[in-house]
Amino acid sequence: MFKSFLELYITFFKIGSITFGGGLAMLPILERELVERKGWVSNEEILDYYAIGQSTPGIIAVNVATFVGHKLKGISGGIVATLGIISPSIIIITLIAEFISNFESILWVQKALKGINVAVAALLTYSVINLCKKTIKKWYSVIIFLASFASIYFFKCHTIAVILTAAAAGSIFYFVTRRSSK
């Protein structure tokens, strides 16, 4: 039993130590580790956990870790996975705070962060394309996607309003298409 909790902790520790940029940038890493390598969750489950984690308060990585850990080992698993994903950040931030004053003023750090930002942009682009391929499968999904994008990009609508409206639209489309197919 201890071994399975240790594996859970180490897996999420690894994810937490290489996840820069958060949000969509971490989706490929989560899929590779949790779906492909470990087989702990399916692609659909990781997307569901990710979507719920994105629309609930807190950091997406922590929310997903908690969901996966809970699925595998209950409440204790959720706690262990959460501790695993936050440990690298706590260690890194503590070291930075302890040993390096004026961290942002160091030239090589500035250049490294700019390089990381470019890599994160690439990861985000990759994640968005993959997420679109996996979730936009029906004609009404295209409509919801385009309406959501336009609402956020052009009209600056609040994210919560867009998520709730998309959920309502998805439900309506589901019930309408279900009735028409009977």
URTAPE-V790115 format. One record per residue. N is the residue number from 0. SS is DSSP state (H for helix, E for strand, C for the rest). PHI is phi in whole degrees, -180 to 180 (* if undefined). Layout:
N&SS&PHI  N&SS&PHI
This chain:
0&C&*  1&H&-60  2&H&-62  3&H&-69  4&H&-68  5&H&-65  6&H&-63  7&H&-61  8&H&-62  9&H&-64  10&H&-60  11&H&-74  12&H&-63  13&H&-62  14&H&-61  15&H&-65  16&H&-83  17&H&-117  18&C&-94  19&C&-104  20&C&96  21&C&57  22&H&51  23&H&-66  24&H&-62  25&H&-91  26&H&-59  27&H&-63  28&H&-68  29&H&-62  30&H&-62  31&H&-63  32&H&-76  33&H&-89  34&H&-95  35&H&-77  36&H&-80  37&C&-93  38&C&68  39&C&-75  40&C&-140  41&C&-90  42&H&-59  43&H&-64  44&H&-64  45&H&-65  46&H&-67  47&H&-64  48&H&-60  49&H&-64  50&H&-63  51&H&-66  52&H&-62  53&H&-77  54&H&-99  55&C&-114  56&C&-62  57&C&109  58&C&-81  59&H&-57  60&H&-59  61&H&-67  62&H&-63  63&H&-64  64&H&-58  65&H&-63  66&H&-61  67&H&-66  68&H&-60  69&H&-66  70&H&-60  71&H&-79  72&H&-137  73&H&73  74&H&-60  75&H&-61  76&H&-64  77&H&-62  78&H&-67  79&H&-63  80&H&-64  81&H&-64  82&H&-62  83&H&-62  84&H&-76  85&H&-91  86&H&-57  87&H&-59  88&H&-64  89&H&-63  90&H&-64  91&H&-63  92&H&-65  93&H&-64  94&H&-64  95&H&-61  96&H&-64  97&H&-78  98&H&-107  99&C&-123  100&C&-92  101&C&55  102&H&-53  103&H&-70  104&H&-85  105&C&-78  106&H&-60  107&H&-65  108&H&-69  109&H&-60  110&H&-67  111&H&-63  112&H&-65  113&H&-64  114&H&-64  115&H&-63  116&H&-60  117&H&-65  118&H&-63  119&H&-64  120&H&-60  121&H&-65  122&H&-62  123&H&-63  124&H&-61  125&H&-58  126&H&-65  127&H&-63  128&H&-62  129&H&-64  130&H&-63  131&H&-62  132&H&-61  133&H&-85  134&H&-112  135&C&-96  136&C&-119  137&C&-114  138&H&-61  139&H&-73  140&H&-66  141&H&-64  142&H&-63  143&H&-63  144&H&-60  145&H&-64  146&H&-66  147&H&-65  148&H&-61  149&H&-62  150&H&-61  151&H&-79  152&H&-75  153&C&-90  154&C&-104  155&C&55  156&C&-68  157&C&-68  158&H&-58  159&H&-62  160&H&-63  161&H&-66  162&H&-63  163&H&-65  164&H&-65  165&H&-65  166&H&-64  167&H&-65  168&H&-64  169&H&-60  170&H&-65  171&H&-63  172&H&-58  173&H&-61  174&H&-68  175&H&-67  176&H&-71  177&H&-68  178&H&-68  179&H&-71  180&H&-85  181&C&-84
